[in-house]
Amino acid sequence: MSQRLPRYLALAGLAVMIGILLLPTPSPWTLTVSLPLALLLLTGLKPPPRWGGWVAVLMIPYLCVALGELIANPARRATSALIIGCAVLILFAAIDFVRRSGTSLRR
């Protein structure tokens, strides 16, 4: 049970983040940006040993872009803040998943 909670948090965060990106209407750009998240969500159903490391690494660009959008685009501040919150939750849950599983990311 100890490994499941961080994984479920990461999976739920990925699902919410996909929903945020695709609402209110999906565009070709949001579909393209959501595709890596969807792939991580699907692979997280039965994760390989280093899944959490890849999820954590992939959250960094989403976090940086959303932070830039928060600063530069006042019209979408709420959406950017939600994406930042989800990215941080997913990042820490994925790191915790790797830590609890005992998997080494060095090799």
C-alpha positions as CSV (number, residue, x, y, z in Angstrom):
1,M,0.0,0.0,0.0
2,S,2.9,2.4,0.6
3,Q,3.9,2.5,-3.0
4,R,0.3,2.8,-4.3
5,L,-0.6,6.2,-2.8
6,P,2.1,8.3,-4.5
7,R,1.4,6.5,-7.8
8,Y,-2.3,7.1,-7.5
9,L,-1.7,10.7,-6.7
10,A,0.5,11.1,-9.7
11,L,-2.0,9.3,-11.9
12,A,-4.9,11.5,-10.6
13,G,-2.8,14.6,-11.1
14,L,-2.0,13.6,-14.7
15,A,-5.7,13.0,-15.4
16,V,-6.6,16.4,-14.0
17,M,-3.8,18.1,-15.8
18,I,-4.9,16.6,-19.1
19,G,-8.5,17.8,-18.4
20,I,-7.3,21.3,-17.6
21,L,-5.3,21.5,-20.8
22,L,-8.1,20.2,-23.0
23,L,-10.9,22.3,-21.6
24,P,-12.9,24.2,-22.7
25,T,-12.2,23.1,-26.3
26,P,-9.3,21.0,-27.5
27,S,-7.1,22.5,-30.1
28,P,-4.4,20.8,-32.1
29,W,-1.8,22.5,-29.8
30,T,-3.4,21.3,-26.6
31,L,-3.8,17.8,-28.0
32,T,-0.1,17.8,-28.8
33,V,0.8,19.1,-25.4
34,S,-1.5,16.5,-23.7
35,L,-0.2,13.5,-25.6
36,P,2.9,12.9,-23.4
37,L,0.8,13.2,-20.3
38,A,-1.7,10.7,-21.7
39,L,1.2,8.3,-22.5
40,L,2.5,8.6,-18.9
41,L,-1.0,8.0,-17.6
42,L,-1.4,4.9,-19.6
43,T,2.1,3.5,-18.7
44,G,1.4,4.4,-15.0
45,L,-1.4,1.8,-14.9
46,K,1.3,-0.9,-14.7
47,P,4.4,1.2,-14.3
48,P,7.9,0.1,-15.2
49,P,10.5,0.5,-12.4
50,R,11.7,4.0,-13.4
51,W,8.3,5.4,-14.3
52,G,8.3,7.9,-11.5
53,G,11.7,9.3,-12.6
54,W,10.4,9.9,-16.1
55,V,7.2,11.5,-14.8
56,A,9.2,13.8,-12.5
57,V,11.5,14.9,-15.3
58,L,8.7,15.6,-17.7
59,M,6.9,17.8,-15.2
60,I,9.7,20.3,-15.2
61,P,9.0,21.8,-18.7
62,Y,5.2,21.9,-17.9
63,L,6.0,23.7,-14.6
64,C,8.3,26.3,-16.3
65,V,6.0,27.1,-19.2
66,A,3.0,27.4,-16.8
67,L,5.0,29.7,-14.6
68,G,5.9,31.9,-17.6
69,E,2.2,31.9,-18.7
70,L,1.3,33.0,-15.1
71,I,3.6,36.0,-15.4
72,A,3.0,36.9,-19.0
73,N,-0.7,36.1,-19.7
74,P,-3.0,37.7,-17.1
75,A,-6.1,36.4,-18.9
76,R,-5.2,32.8,-18.1
77,R,-3.8,33.1,-14.6
78,A,-6.2,30.7,-13.0
79,T,-5.5,28.0,-15.6
80,S,-1.8,28.5,-15.3
81,A,-2.0,28.3,-11.5
82,L,-3.9,25.1,-11.7
83,I,-1.3,23.6,-14.1
84,I,1.5,24.7,-11.7
85,G,-0.3,23.1,-8.8
86,C,-0.9,19.9,-10.7
87,A,2.7,19.8,-12.0
88,V,4.1,20.2,-8.5
89,L,1.8,17.6,-7.0
90,I,2.7,15.1,-9.8
91,L,6.5,15.9,-9.5
92,F,6.6,15.2,-5.7
93,A,4.3,12.2,-6.0
94,A,6.5,10.7,-8.7
95,I,9.7,11.3,-6.7
96,D,8.1,9.7,-3.7
97,F,7.0,6.7,-5.8
98,V,10.6,6.2,-6.9
99,R,11.9,6.6,-3.4
100,R,9.4,4.1,-1.9
101,S,10.0,1.5,-4.6
102,G,13.7,1.5,-4.0
103,T,14.5,1.9,-7.7
104,S,17.8,3.6,-8.6
105,L,17.7,6.2,-11.3
106,R,21.5,6.3,-11.6
107,R,21.8,3.3,-13.9
